[in-house]
Amino acid sequence: MSKTYSKTRTLVECALMIALGTVLANIKIYELPNGGSITLFSMLPFIMISFRHGVKWGLFTGFVNSLLQMLLGFYAPPA
């Protein structure tokens, strides 16, 4: 018997993993002097989604997370 999930359930799981990935991305181990940082386990939720629902859903979730990260962490360069 194969497991089939409804699209709503998959979208809810992706949304929860995006939220978890955003929280984990804010926990920084080391912040680099010229920008950027090293985080612990911030990509793990997206790997889990890819394993559970396939590459398409994993890429979709990672893309939405990258848009959210850009909105939350955008700093205009000094002029």
N, C-alpha and C positions, 0 to 999 in steps of 0.2 A: 504494500500500500504506500503510495507516494504522498508526501506532505504537500498540501496546497494551502496557501494562505490568501486571504482576500487582500485586495489592493489597499484597502483602508488600514488593515493591520500592518502591512508593510510600510506604509507612509508614516504611521504612528511610531513604529520602531525606528525608522530613519530620523524622525523628528527628535525622539528621545536620545538617539546617538549623537545628533548634531548638538543638542544641549549639553550632553556629557563631554563631547569633544571640546566645546567652547569653555566649559569650566576647567577641564584639564589643561587647555592651552594657556589659561591665566595663571597656572601654577608654574612659575619659572624657577629652574634650577640655577641657571647662570645667564646673565644678560650681557651681551657683547657690547663693547664700547662704541662701535659705530652703528649700532642698531641691530635688531634681531635678538633672539634668545634661544636657549635650549630648554625644552620642556620634556617632561617625563610622561610617557604613555598617552600623548595627545592624539596619536593616530590609531590607537588600538580600537576605538569604537567603529571606525570606518573599515578596518580589516575584518572585524566581526560581521558587519553588514555584508561585506563582499562574500564572506564564507557562507553566510546564511541564505542570501537572496541573489547572489550572482554579481558579476562584474558591472553590469549596467546600473544596478541599484547602488553599488559601492561608489562608482564614479559620480553618479547623481548626488549622493550624500556628501561626498568630498567637495564637489563643486559648490553646493549650497553653503557648506561650512566655510569655504574660502571666501565667498561673497560676504558672509556674516563677519568673518575675521577682518576683512577690509573695511567694513562699515564701523566696526567697534574700535579698530586700532589705527585709523587713518590720522596721520599727523602731517600737515602741510610742511614741505621743506622750507627752511629759512631762505628768505630772498635778500 
